[in-house]
């Protein structure tokens, strides 16, 4: 996760200070010097943070009524004998933090035959590369749904990653009237969801190309709105994966900004007290161990964690 030496591709490097607006490094493998842009965002060494969202097909079941039906698994039309899939992944959309939007969706033929193998492989590659994944209700829905389809298709699990669920965060930290992403984006005047209806899913499963195109656009807008929501609430995330640990650098644990200021506040524990710092970039408050601590560079955490 640190800078990579252009001479030997080594990652065991050490900072040597700033010169002419560039961060200088010493490679401990080949002993050569090299430089990168001063700010991490410009240097390309940010952790791989993936924002993503999936859309799944409808399930078909037999029911006797529309109110409070307790439906057994034997009523599932497509998957009663394990021969046909009761649901499948229609599409996914994703983007690396601050990056461009990416997406994939089943073809009309794949939708009719309920085949999502190709789409699963493309999202698997991104998850396998990610250090951190972000989704709204991702822990309960998106990640578990994908894992189920990976297992059904004999695919290995992606490499380990940390998960940030913006639904869990907003429910825990705020008292809004709703925690749906559609409400949050409208409330904060952010990138908003596109309008859809139930018929869109029906048409997609029938292989209608126009419907699939609209579904892909809808999915992409969801991820753009997700990024806006994440950046909006990021200063309040108490258990954010520590980017300082991932980068092995003294940076803001939430956004990896190097511009941090010590405040007059002090955070108390049962046995010690620590100075409170605030990131000049994302405005997150956090504490860190005293400078004489051997863990000074890596033990960064949110104030209220």
ChimeraX commands (.cxc) that place a marker at each C-alpha (Angstrom):
marker #1 position 0.00,0.00,0.00 radius 0.5
marker #1 position 3.01,2.31,0.21 radius 0.5
marker #1 position 4.84,3.90,-2.70 radius 0.5
marker #1 position 6.51,1.44,-5.06 radius 0.5
marker #1 position 10.14,1.88,-6.09 radius 0.5
marker #1 position 10.30,2.43,-9.89 radius 0.5
marker #1 position 13.77,0.85,-10.02 radius 0.5
marker #1 position 13.20,-2.52,-8.35 radius 0.5
marker #1 position 9.44,-2.53,-7.65 radius 0.5
marker #1 position 10.21,-2.83,-3.95 radius 0.5
marker #1 position 7.67,-1.62,-1.39 radius 0.5
marker #1 position 10.07,-1.42,1.58 radius 0.5
marker #1 position 10.60,2.33,1.34 radius 0.5
marker #1 position 11.08,5.27,3.70 radius 0.5
marker #1 position 10.16,8.95,3.47 radius 0.5
marker #1 position 13.01,11.44,3.04 radius 0.5
marker #1 position 11.08,14.70,3.22 radius 0.5
marker #1 position 9.56,17.12,0.71 radius 0.5
marker #1 position 11.54,18.78,-2.08 radius 0.5
marker #1 position 10.08,21.06,-4.75 radius 0.5
marker #1 position 6.57,19.92,-3.91 radius 0.5
marker #1 position 7.40,16.22,-4.25 radius 0.5
marker #1 position 7.59,13.52,-1.59 radius 0.5
marker #1 position 11.07,11.94,-1.65 radius 0.5
marker #1 position 11.61,8.28,-0.78 radius 0.5
marker #1 position 14.52,5.91,-0.15 radius 0.5
marker #1 position 14.16,2.31,-1.30 radius 0.5
marker #1 position 15.61,-0.04,1.34 radius 0.5
marker #1 position 15.90,-2.83,-1.20 radius 0.5
marker #1 position 18.01,-1.20,-3.93 radius 0.5
marker #1 position 18.98,1.96,-1.92 radius 0.5
marker #1 position 17.87,4.22,-4.80 radius 0.5
marker #1 position 16.00,7.51,-4.32 radius 0.5
marker #1 position 12.75,8.44,-6.07 radius 0.5
marker #1 position 9.90,10.96,-5.73 radius 0.5
marker #1 position 6.10,10.95,-5.86 radius 0.5
marker #1 position 3.48,13.74,-5.63 radius 0.5
marker #1 position 3.28,15.11,-2.10 radius 0.5
marker #1 position -0.37,14.29,-1.45 radius 0.5
marker #1 position -1.50,10.71,-1.26 radius 0.5
marker #1 position -4.57,11.40,-3.43 radius 0.5
marker #1 position -2.22,12.49,-6.26 radius 0.5
marker #1 position 0.35,9.74,-5.76 radius 0.5
marker #1 position -1.98,6.85,-6.55 radius 0.5
marker #1 position -1.16,4.91,-3.37 radius 0.5
marker #1 position -4.56,5.19,-1.72 radius 0.5
marker #1 position -6.03,1.88,-0.51 radius 0.5
marker #1 position -8.38,0.28,-3.02 radius 0.5
marker #1 position -11.79,1.50,-1.80 radius 0.5
marker #1 position -14.67,0.10,-3.87 radius 0.5
marker #1 position -18.23,1.44,-3.81 radius 0.5
marker #1 position -20.74,-0.94,-5.37 radius 0.5
marker #1 position -24.39,-1.92,-5.68 radius 0.5
marker #1 position -26.17,-4.88,-7.26 radius 0.5
marker #1 position -29.64,-5.46,-8.66 radius 0.5
marker #1 position -31.20,-8.93,-8.46 radius 0.5
marker #1 position -34.03,-10.63,-10.31 radius 0.5
marker #1 position -37.46,-11.26,-8.79 radius 0.5
marker #1 position -38.40,-14.59,-7.23 radius 0.5
marker #1 position -41.39,-16.53,-8.51 radius 0.5
marker #1 position -43.54,-18.26,-5.87 radius 0.5
marker #1 position -46.99,-19.78,-5.44 radius 0.5
marker #1 position -49.21,-18.01,-2.89 radius 0.5
marker #1 position -52.83,-18.23,-1.67 radius 0.5
marker #1 position -53.20,-14.56,-0.81 radius 0.5
marker #1 position -51.56,-11.15,-0.56 radius 0.5
marker #1 position -51.65,-10.47,3.19 radius 0.5
marker #1 position -49.22,-11.91,5.76 radius 0.5
marker #1 position -48.49,-15.06,3.84 radius 0.5
marker #1 position -46.04,-17.48,5.41 radius 0.5
marker #1 position -44.49,-18.94,2.26 radius 0.5
marker #1 position -42.55,-22.24,2.57 radius 0.5
marker #1 position -39.57,-22.94,0.35 radius 0.5
marker #1 position -41.59,-25.62,-1.46 radius 0.5
marker #1 position -43.68,-22.82,-2.99 radius 0.5
marker #1 position -40.70,-21.42,-4.89 radius 0.5
marker #1 position -41.38,-22.07,-8.55 radius 0.5
marker #1 position -37.88,-22.07,-10.00 radius 0.5
marker #1 position -35.76,-23.61,-7.24 radius 0.5
marker #1 position -37.83,-26.34,-5.62 radius 0.5
marker #1 position -35.55,-29.12,-6.84 radius 0.5
marker #1 position -32.32,-27.16,-7.07 radius 0.5
marker #1 position -32.36,-27.40,-10.87 radius 0.5
marker #1 position -33.33,-23.81,-11.69 radius 0.5
marker #1 position -32.26,-20.58,-10.01 radius 0.5
marker #1 position -35.01,-18.87,-8.02 radius 0.5
marker #1 position -33.19,-15.54,-8.49 radius 0.5
marker #1 position -30.00,-14.26,-10.11 radius 0.5
marker #1 position -27.91,-11.10,-10.34 radius 0.5
marker #1 position -29.21,-8.79,-13.04 radius 0.5
marker #1 position -26.49,-6.15,-12.85 radius 0.5
marker #1 position -23.84,-4.44,-10.78 radius 0.5
marker #1 position -22.35,-0.97,-10.77 radius 0.5
marker #1 position -19.18,0.11,-8.97 radius 0.5
marker #1 position -16.46,2.72,-8.79 radius 0.5
marker #1 position -13.18,3.15,-7.02 radius 0.5
marker #1 position -13.38,6.08,-4.63 radius 0.5
marker #1 position -12.99,9.31,-6.70 radius 0.5
marker #1 position -12.79,7.14,-9.85 radius 0.5
marker #1 position -14.99,6.51,-12.88 radius 0.5
marker #1 position -18.20,4.48,-12.86 radius 0.5
marker #1 position -18.09,0.85,-14.02 radius 0.5
marker #1 position -20.96,-1.58,-14.54 radius 0.5
marker #1 position -22.08,-4.84,-16.09 radius 0.5
marker #1 position -25.50,-6.34,-16.81 radius 0.5
marker #1 position -26.87,-9.56,-18.26 radius 0.5
marker #1 position -27.70,-9.71,-21.95 radius 0.5
marker #1 position -31.30,-10.37,-23.09 radius 0.5
marker #1 position -30.39,-14.01,-23.74 radius 0.5
marker #1 position -28.75,-14.35,-20.31 radius 0.5
marker #1 position -31.80,-12.78,-18.64 radius 0.5
marker #1 position -34.19,-15.21,-20.31 radius 0.5
marker #1 position -32.06,-18.22,-19.36 radius 0.5
marker #1 position -31.33,-16.74,-15.88 radius 0.5
marker #1 position -27.55,-16.98,-16.37 radius 0.5
marker #1 position -25.42,-14.53,-14.40 radius 0.5
marker #1 position -22.04,-16.33,-14.55 radius 0.5
marker #1 position -20.36,-13.70,-16.69 radius 0.5
marker #1 position -21.64,-10.80,-14.57 radius 0.5
marker #1 position -20.53,-12.56,-11.38 radius 0.5
marker #1 position -17.00,-13.00,-12.70 radius 0.5
marker #1 position -16.62,-9.29,-13.48 radius 0.5
marker #1 position -17.75,-8.11,-10.02 radius 0.5
marker #1 position -15.68,-10.87,-8.36 radius 0.5
marker #1 position -12.51,-9.42,-9.88 radius 0.5
marker #1 position -13.19,-6.00,-8.36 radius 0.5
marker #1 position -14.04,-7.41,-4.92 radius 0.5
marker #1 position -10.89,-9.55,-5.03 radius 0.5
marker #1 position -8.80,-6.43,-5.66 radius 0.5
marker #1 position -10.49,-4.23,-3.04 radius 0.5
marker #1 position -9.11,-3.45,0.43 radius 0.5
marker #1 position -12.39,-1.84,1.53 radius 0.5
marker #1 position -15.88,-2.16,0.05 radius 0.5
marker #1 position -18.75,0.29,0.62 radius 0.5
marker #1 position -22.44,-0.40,0.03 radius 0.5
marker #1 position -25.80,0.72,1.44 radius 0.5
marker #1 position -27.21,-2.31,3.27 radius 0.5
marker #1 position -24.24,-4.19,1.84 radius 0.5
marker #1 position -23.58,-6.41,4.87 radius 0.5
marker #1 position -27.11,-7.78,4.91 radius 0.5
marker #1 position -27.93,-7.80,1.20 radius 0.5
marker #1 position -25.32,-7.14,-1.52 radius 0.5
marker #1 position -22.38,-9.05,-0.03 radius 0.5
marker #1 position -24.45,-12.04,1.12 radius 0.5
marker #1 position -26.30,-12.23,-2.20 radius 0.5
marker #1 position -23.05,-12.23,-4.14 radius 0.5
marker #1 position -21.49,-14.81,-1.82 radius 0.5
marker #1 position -24.50,-17.08,-2.39 radius 0.5
marker #1 position -24.14,-16.82,-6.16 radius 0.5
marker #1 position -20.35,-17.29,-5.96 radius 0.5
marker #1 position -20.87,-20.50,-4.00 radius 0.5
marker #1 position -23.59,-21.75,-6.36 radius 0.5
marker #1 position -21.22,-21.21,-9.30 radius 0.5
marker #1 position -18.24,-22.95,-7.67 radius 0.5
marker #1 position -16.27,-19.72,-7.35 radius 0.5
marker #1 position -13.72,-19.08,-4.63 radius 0.5
marker #1 position -14.40,-16.29,-2.14 radius 0.5
marker #1 position -12.68,-12.99,-3.01 radius 0.5
marker #1 position -9.61,-11.94,-1.07 radius 0.5
marker #1 position -10.46,-10.55,2.40 radius 0.5
marker #1 position -11.67,-6.96,2.57 radius 0.5
marker #1 position -13.16,-4.60,5.13 radius 0.5
marker #1 position -16.81,-3.58,4.73 radius 0.5
marker #1 position -18.41,-0.18,5.33 radius 0.5
marker #1 position -22.23,-0.31,5.37 radius 0.5
marker #1 position -23.63,3.22,5.09 radius 0.5
marker #1 position -27.08,2.00,6.17 radius 0.5
marker #1 position -25.69,0.71,9.48 radius 0.5
marker #1 position -23.69,3.90,9.99 radius 0.5
marker #1 position -26.60,6.28,9.42 radius 0.5
marker #1 position -28.90,4.22,11.65 radius 0.5
marker #1 position -26.33,4.18,14.45 radius 0.5
marker #1 position -25.16,7.78,14.31 radius 0.5
marker #1 position -28.19,9.82,13.23 radius 0.5
marker #1 position -31.91,10.20,13.97 radius 0.5
marker #1 position -33.24,10.81,10.47 radius 0.5
marker #1 position -36.85,10.04,9.59 radius 0.5
marker #1 position -35.60,7.45,7.08 radius 0.5
marker #1 position -32.31,5.74,6.34 radius 0.5
marker #1 position -33.00,4.72,2.76 radius 0.5
marker #1 position -30.41,5.98,0.33 radius 0.5
marker #1 position -33.13,7.64,-1.74 radius 0.5
marker #1 position -34.19,9.73,1.28 radius 0.5
marker #1 position -30.61,10.60,2.30 radius 0.5
marker #1 position -29.60,11.81,-1.17 radius 0.5
marker #1 position -32.71,14.00,-1.40 radius 0.5
marker #1 position -32.29,15.25,2.17 radius 0.5
marker #1 position -28.71,16.38,1.51 radius 0.5
marker #1 position -29.37,17.37,-2.15 radius 0.5
marker #1 position -26.89,14.83,-3.46 radius 0.5
marker #1 position -26.84,12.60,-6.56 radius 0.5
marker #1 position -30.32,11.05,-6.50 radius 0.5
marker #1 position -31.79,7.74,-7.57 radius 0.5
marker #1 position -33.62,7.48,-10.87 radius 0.5
marker #1 position -37.33,6.71,-10.84 radius 0.5
marker #1 position -38.28,3.05,-11.39 radius 0.5
marker #1 position -41.28,0.79,-10.97 radius 0.5
marker #1 position -41.95,-2.92,-10.50 radius 0.5
marker #1 position -42.51,-3.41,-14.23 radius 0.5
marker #1 position -38.86,-2.57,-14.94 radius 0.5
marker #1 position -37.74,-5.76,-13.18 radius 0.5
marker #1 position -40.38,-7.81,-15.01 radius 0.5
marker #1 position -39.26,-6.43,-18.38 radius 0.5
marker #1 position -35.59,-7.04,-17.55 radius 0.5
marker #1 position -36.24,-10.69,-16.76 radius 0.5
marker #1 position -38.12,-10.99,-20.04 radius 0.5
marker #1 position -34.97,-9.88,-21.87 radius 0.5
marker #1 position -36.19,-6.45,-22.96 radius 0.5
marker #1 position -33.08,-4.52,-24.05 radius 0.5
marker #1 position -34.53,-1.07,-23.35 radius 0.5
marker #1 position -35.42,-2.16,-19.82 radius 0.5
marker #1 position -31.93,-3.58,-19.29 radius 0.5
marker #1 position -30.40,-0.30,-20.43 radius 0.5
marker #1 position -32.57,1.63,-17.99 radius 0.5
marker #1 position -31.70,-0.81,-15.22 radius 0.5
marker #1 position -27.99,-0.32,-15.83 radius 0.5
marker #1 position -28.38,3.46,-15.72 radius 0.5
marker #1 position -30.44,3.18,-12.52 radius 0.5
marker #1 position -27.76,0.97,-10.97 radius 0.5
marker #1 position -24.99,3.43,-11.91 radius 0.5
marker #1 position -26.86,6.38,-10.34 radius 0.5
marker #1 position -27.21,4.37,-7.14 radius 0.5
marker #1 position -23.43,4.11,-6.85 radius 0.5
marker #1 position -22.89,7.80,-7.60 radius 0.5
marker #1 position -25.35,8.63,-4.82 radius 0.5
marker #1 position -23.69,6.08,-2.53 radius 0.5
marker #1 position -20.33,7.82,-2.90 radius 0.5
marker #1 position -21.91,11.17,-2.05 radius 0.5
marker #1 position -23.60,9.72,1.06 radius 0.5
marker #1 position -20.38,8.03,2.19 radius 0.5
marker #1 position -18.33,11.23,1.87 radius 0.5
marker #1 position -21.06,13.18,3.68 radius 0.5
marker #1 position -21.14,10.90,6.73 radius 0.5
marker #1 position -17.47,9.86,6.74 radius 0.5
marker #1 position -16.40,12.26,9.55 radius 0.5
marker #1 position -18.92,10.52,11.84 radius 0.5
marker #1 position -17.75,6.96,11.15 radius 0.5
marker #1 position -16.22,5.80,14.42 radius 0.5
marker #1 position -15.01,2.39,13.28 radius 0.5
marker #1 position -13.75,3.34,9.82 radius 0.5
marker #1 position -11.02,0.96,8.61 radius 0.5
marker #1 position -7.75,2.66,9.55 radius 0.5
marker #1 position -6.13,3.95,6.36 radius 0.5
marker #1 position -3.03,4.91,8.32 radius 0.5
marker #1 position -2.47,1.24,9.13 radius 0.5
marker #1 position -3.10,0.19,5.51 radius 0.5
marker #1 position -0.62,2.76,4.22 radius 0.5
marker #1 position 1.81,2.46,7.14 radius 0.5
marker #1 position 1.84,6.25,7.27 radius 0.5
marker #1 position 0.95,9.01,9.74 radius 0.5
marker #1 position -2.25,10.19,8.03 radius 0.5
marker #1 position -5.93,10.72,8.83 radius 0.5
marker #1 position -7.36,7.25,9.56 radius 0.5
marker #1 position -10.60,8.04,7.67 radius 0.5
marker #1 position -9.42,9.72,4.47 radius 0.5
marker #1 position -5.60,9.39,4.45 radius 0.5
marker #1 position -5.10,13.16,4.30 radius 0.5
marker #1 position -1.65,14.25,5.51 radius 0.5
marker #1 position -2.83,17.71,6.61 radius 0.5
marker #1 position -3.87,17.21,10.25 radius 0.5
marker #1 position -4.14,19.72,13.11 radius 0.5
marker #1 position -3.90,19.20,16.85 radius 0.5
marker #1 position -6.83,20.70,18.77 radius 0.5
marker #1 position -7.08,21.83,22.38 radius 0.5
marker #1 position -9.35,18.89,23.22 radius 0.5
marker #1 position -8.16,15.84,25.15 radius 0.5
marker #1 position -9.64,12.35,25.02 radius 0.5
marker #1 position -9.65,10.41,28.32 radius 0.5
marker #1 position -9.58,6.66,28.85 radius 0.5
marker #1 position -9.53,4.78,32.13 radius 0.5
marker #1 position -5.75,4.80,32.24 radius 0.5
marker #1 position -4.50,7.62,30.02 radius 0.5
marker #1 position -5.30,10.75,28.05 radius 0.5
marker #1 position -4.56,11.60,24.44 radius 0.5
marker #1 position -4.54,14.77,22.32 radius 0.5
marker #1 position -7.37,15.11,19.81 radius 0.5
marker #1 position -6.53,15.86,16.19 radius 0.5
marker #1 position -8.78,16.98,13.37 radius 0.5
marker #1 position -8.24,16.25,9.68 radius 0.5
marker #1 position -8.12,19.38,7.54 radius 0.5
marker #1 position -9.50,17.38,4.64 radius 0.5
marker #1 position -12.54,15.35,5.77 radius 0.5
marker #1 position -12.84,17.12,9.18 radius 0.5
marker #1 position -12.83,13.82,11.09 radius 0.5
marker #1 position -11.68,14.08,14.74 radius 0.5
marker #1 position -9.39,11.32,15.99 radius 0.5
marker #1 position -6.82,10.51,18.64 radius 0.5
marker #1 position -3.40,8.95,18.42 radius 0.5
marker #1 position -0.82,7.64,20.83 radius 0.5
marker #1 position 1.81,9.93,22.23 radius 0.5
marker #1 position 4.83,10.61,20.09 radius 0.5
marker #1 position 7.09,8.54,22.32 radius 0.5
marker #1 position 4.90,5.51,21.66 radius 0.5
marker #1 position 6.36,2.82,19.42 radius 0.5
marker #1 position 2.94,2.58,17.78 radius 0.5
marker #1 position 2.68,6.31,17.01 radius 0.5
marker #1 position 2.29,5.91,13.26 radius 0.5
marker #1 position -0.20,3.08,13.19 radius 0.5
marker #1 position -2.40,3.48,16.26 radius 0.5
marker #1 position -4.84,6.05,14.86 radius 0.5
marker #1 position -8.50,5.74,15.68 radius 0.5
marker #1 position -11.66,7.76,15.84 radius 0.5
marker #1 position -12.37,9.80,18.98 radius 0.5
marker #1 position -15.43,7.85,20.04 radius 0.5
marker #1 position -14.32,4.38,18.98 radius 0.5
marker link #1:1,2 radius 0.2
marker link #1:2,3 radius 0.2
marker link #1:3,4 radius 0.2
marker link #1:4,5 radius 0.2
marker link #1:5,6 radius 0.2
marker link #1:6,7 radius 0.2
marker link #1:7,8 radius 0.2
marker link #1:8,9 radius 0.2
marker link #1:9,10 radius 0.2
marker link #1:10,11 radius 0.2
marker link #1:11,12 radius 0.2
marker link #1:12,13 radius 0.2
marker link #1:13,14 radius 0.2
marker link #1:14,15 radius 0.2
marker link #1:15,16 radius 0.2
marker link #1:16,17 radius 0.2
marker link #1:17,18 radius 0.2
marker link #1:18,19 radius 0.2
marker link #1:19,20 radius 0.2
marker link #1:20,21 radius 0.2
marker link #1:21,22 radius 0.2
marker link #1:22,23 radius 0.2
marker link #1:23,24 radius 0.2
marker link #1:24,25 radius 0.2
marker link #1:25,26 radius 0.2
marker link #1:26,27 radius 0.2
marker link #1:27,28 radius 0.2
marker link #1:28,29 radius 0.2
marker link #1:29,30 radius 0.2
marker link #1:30,31 radius 0.2
marker link #1:31,32 radius 0.2
marker link #1:32,33 radius 0.2
marker link #1:33,34 radius 0.2
marker link #1:34,35 radius 0.2
marker link #1:35,36 radius 0.2
marker link #1:36,37 radius 0.2
marker link #1:37,38 radius 0.2
marker link #1:38,39 radius 0.2
marker link #1:39,40 radius 0.2
marker link #1:40,41 radius 0.2
marker link #1:41,42 radius 0.2
marker link #1:42,43 radius 0.2
marker link #1:43,44 radius 0.2
marker link #1:44,45 radius 0.2
marker link #1:45,46 radius 0.2
marker link #1:46,47 radius 0.2
marker link #1:47,48 radius 0.2
marker link #1:48,49 radius 0.2
marker link #1:49,50 radius 0.2
marker link #1:50,51 radius 0.2
marker link #1:51,52 radius 0.2
marker link #1:52,53 radius 0.2
marker link #1:53,54 radius 0.2
marker link #1:54,55 radius 0.2
marker link #1:55,56 radius 0.2
marker link #1:56,57 radius 0.2
marker link #1:57,58 radius 0.2
marker link #1:58,59 radius 0.2
marker link #1:59,60 radius 0.2
marker link #1:60,61 radius 0.2
marker link #1:61,62 radius 0.2
marker link #1:62,63 radius 0.2
marker link #1:63,64 radius 0.2
marker link #1:64,65 radius 0.2
marker link #1:65,66 radius 0.2
marker link #1:66,67 radius 0.2
marker link #1:67,68 radius 0.2
marker link #1:68,69 radius 0.2
marker link #1:69,70 radius 0.2
marker link #1:70,71 radius 0.2
marker link #1:71,72 radius 0.2
marker link #1:72,73 radius 0.2
marker link #1:73,74 radius 0.2
marker link #1:74,75 radius 0.2
marker link #1:75,76 radius 0.2
marker link #1:76,77 radius 0.2
marker link #1:77,78 radius 0.2
marker link #1:78,79 radius 0.2
marker link #1:79,80 radius 0.2
marker link #1:80,81 radius 0.2
marker link #1:81,82 radius 0.2
marker link #1:82,83 radius 0.2
marker link #1:83,84 radius 0.2
marker link #1:84,85 radius 0.2
marker link #1:85,86 radius 0.2
marker link #1:86,87 radius 0.2
marker link #1:87,88 radius 0.2
marker link #1:88,89 radius 0.2
marker link #1:89,90 radius 0.2
marker link #1:90,91 radius 0.2
marker link #1:91,92 radius 0.2
marker link #1:92,93 radius 0.2
marker link #1:93,94 radius 0.2
marker link #1:94,95 radius 0.2
marker link #1:95,96 radius 0.2
marker link #1:96,97 radius 0.2
marker link #1:97,98 radius 0.2
marker link #1:98,99 radius 0.2
marker link #1:99,100 radius 0.2
marker link #1:100,101 radius 0.2
marker link #1:101,102 radius 0.2
marker link #1:102,103 radius 0.2
marker link #1:103,104 radius 0.2
marker link #1:104,105 radius 0.2
marker link #1:105,106 radius 0.2
marker link #1:106,107 radius 0.2
marker link #1:107,108 radius 0.2
marker link #1:108,109 radius 0.2
marker link #1:109,110 radius 0.2
marker link #1:110,111 radius 0.2
marker link #1:111,112 radius 0.2
marker link #1:112,113 radius 0.2
marker link #1:113,114 radius 0.2
marker link #1:114,115 radius 0.2
marker link #1:115,116 radius 0.2
marker link #1:116,117 radius 0.2
marker link #1:117,118 radius 0.2
marker link #1:118,119 radius 0.2
marker link #1:119,120 radius 0.2
marker link #1:120,121 radius 0.2
marker link #1:121,122 radius 0.2
marker link #1:122,123 radius 0.2
marker link #1:123,124 radius 0.2
marker link #1:124,125 radius 0.2
marker link #1:125,126 radius 0.2
marker link #1:126,127 radius 0.2
marker link #1:127,128 radius 0.2
marker link #1:128,129 radius 0.2
marker link #1:129,130 radius 0.2
marker link #1:130,131 radius 0.2
marker link #1:131,132 radius 0.2
marker link #1:132,133 radius 0.2
marker link #1:133,134 radius 0.2
marker link #1:134,135 radius 0.2
marker link #1:135,136 radius 0.2
marker link #1:136,137 radius 0.2
marker link #1:137,138 radius 0.2
marker link #1:138,139 radius 0.2
marker link #1:139,140 radius 0.2
marker link #1:140,141 radius 0.2
marker link #1:141,142 radius 0.2
marker link #1:142,143 radius 0.2
marker link #1:143,144 radius 0.2
marker link #1:144,145 radius 0.2
marker link #1:145,146 radius 0.2
marker link #1:146,147 radius 0.2
marker link #1:147,148 radius 0.2
marker link #1:148,149 radius 0.2
marker link #1:149,150 radius 0.2
marker link #1:150,151 radius 0.2
marker link #1:151,152 radius 0.2
marker link #1:152,153 radius 0.2
marker link #1:153,154 radius 0.2
marker link #1:154,155 radius 0.2
marker link #1:155,156 radius 0.2
marker link #1:156,157 radius 0.2
marker link #1:157,158 radius 0.2
marker link #1:158,159 radius 0.2
marker link #1:159,160 radius 0.2
marker link #1:160,161 radius 0.2
marker link #1:161,162 radius 0.2
marker link #1:162,163 radius 0.2
marker link #1:163,164 radius 0.2
marker link #1:164,165 radius 0.2
marker link #1:165,166 radius 0.2
marker link #1:166,167 radius 0.2
marker link #1:167,168 radius 0.2
marker link #1:168,169 radius 0.2
marker link #1:169,170 radius 0.2
marker link #1:170,171 radius 0.2
marker link #1:171,172 radius 0.2
marker link #1:172,173 radius 0.2
marker link #1:173,174 radius 0.2
marker link #1:174,175 radius 0.2
marker link #1:175,176 radius 0.2
marker link #1:176,177 radius 0.2
marker link #1:177,178 radius 0.2
marker link #1:178,179 radius 0.2
marker link #1:179,180 radius 0.2
marker link #1:180,181 radius 0.2
marker link #1:181,182 radius 0.2
marker link #1:182,183 radius 0.2
marker link #1:183,184 radius 0.2
marker link #1:184,185 radius 0.2
marker link #1:185,186 radius 0.2
marker link #1:186,187 radius 0.2
marker link #1:187,188 radius 0.2
marker link #1:188,189 radius 0.2
marker link #1:189,190 radius 0.2
marker link #1:190,191 radius 0.2
marker link #1:191,192 radius 0.2
marker link #1:192,193 radius 0.2
marker link #1:193,194 radius 0.2
marker link #1:194,195 radius 0.2
marker link #1:195,196 radius 0.2
marker link #1:196,197 radius 0.2
marker link #1:197,198 radius 0.2
marker link #1:198,199 radius 0.2
marker link #1:199,200 radius 0.2
marker link #1:200,201 radius 0.2
marker link #1:201,202 radius 0.2
marker link #1:202,203 radius 0.2
marker link #1:203,204 radius 0.2
marker link #1:204,205 radius 0.2
marker link #1:205,206 radius 0.2
marker link #1:206,207 radius 0.2
marker link #1:207,208 radius 0.2
marker link #1:208,209 radius 0.2
marker link #1:209,210 radius 0.2
marker link #1:210,211 radius 0.2
marker link #1:211,212 radius 0.2
marker link #1:212,213 radius 0.2
marker link #1:213,214 radius 0.2
marker link #1:214,215 radius 0.2
marker link #1:215,216 radius 0.2
marker link #1:216,217 radius 0.2
marker link #1:217,218 radius 0.2
marker link #1:218,219 radius 0.2
marker link #1:219,220 radius 0.2
marker link #1:220,221 radius 0.2
marker link #1:221,222 radius 0.2
marker link #1:222,223 radius 0.2
marker link #1:223,224 radius 0.2
marker link #1:224,225 radius 0.2
marker link #1:225,226 radius 0.2
marker link #1:226,227 radius 0.2
marker link #1:227,228 radius 0.2
marker link #1:228,229 radius 0.2
marker link #1:229,230 radius 0.2
marker link #1:230,231 radius 0.2
marker link #1:231,232 radius 0.2
marker link #1:232,233 radius 0.2
marker link #1:233,234 radius 0.2
marker link #1:234,235 radius 0.2
marker link #1:235,236 radius 0.2
marker link #1:236,237 radius 0.2
marker link #1:237,238 radius 0.2
marker link #1:238,239 radius 0.2
marker link #1:239,240 radius 0.2
marker link #1:240,241 radius 0.2
marker link #1:241,242 radius 0.2
marker link #1:242,243 radius 0.2
marker link #1:243,244 radius 0.2
marker link #1:244,245 radius 0.2
marker link #1:245,246 radius 0.2
marker link #1:246,247 radius 0.2
marker link #1:247,248 radius 0.2
marker link #1:248,249 radius 0.2
marker link #1:249,250 radius 0.2
marker link #1:250,251 radius 0.2
marker link #1:251,252 radius 0.2
marker link #1:252,253 radius 0.2
marker link #1:253,254 radius 0.2
marker link #1:254,255 radius 0.2
marker link #1:255,256 radius 0.2
marker link #1:256,257 radius 0.2
marker link #1:257,258 radius 0.2
marker link #1:258,259 radius 0.2
marker link #1:259,260 radius 0.2
marker link #1:260,261 radius 0.2
marker link #1:261,262 radius 0.2
marker link #1:262,263 radius 0.2
marker link #1:263,264 radius 0.2
marker link #1:264,265 radius 0.2
marker link #1:265,266 radius 0.2
marker link #1:266,267 radius 0.2
marker link #1:267,268 radius 0.2
marker link #1:268,269 radius 0.2
marker link #1:269,270 radius 0.2
marker link #1:270,271 radius 0.2
marker link #1:271,272 radius 0.2
marker link #1:272,273 radius 0.2
marker link #1:273,274 radius 0.2
marker link #1:274,275 radius 0.2
marker link #1:275,276 radius 0.2
marker link #1:276,277 radius 0.2
marker link #1:277,278 radius 0.2
marker link #1:278,279 radius 0.2
marker link #1:279,280 radius 0.2
marker link #1:280,281 radius 0.2
marker link #1:281,282 radius 0.2
marker link #1:282,283 radius 0.2
marker link #1:283,284 radius 0.2
marker link #1:284,285 radius 0.2
marker link #1:285,286 radius 0.2
marker link #1:286,287 radius 0.2
marker link #1:287,288 radius 0.2
marker link #1:288,289 radius 0.2
marker link #1:289,290 radius 0.2
marker link #1:290,291 radius 0.2
marker link #1:291,292 radius 0.2
marker link #1:292,293 radius 0.2
marker link #1:293,294 radius 0.2
marker link #1:294,295 radius 0.2
marker link #1:295,296 radius 0.2
marker link #1:296,297 radius 0.2
marker link #1:297,298 radius 0.2
marker link #1:298,299 radius 0.2
marker link #1:299,300 radius 0.2
marker link #1:300,301 radius 0.2
marker link #1:301,302 radius 0.2
marker link #1:302,303 radius 0.2
marker link #1:303,304 radius 0.2
marker link #1:304,305 radius 0.2
view
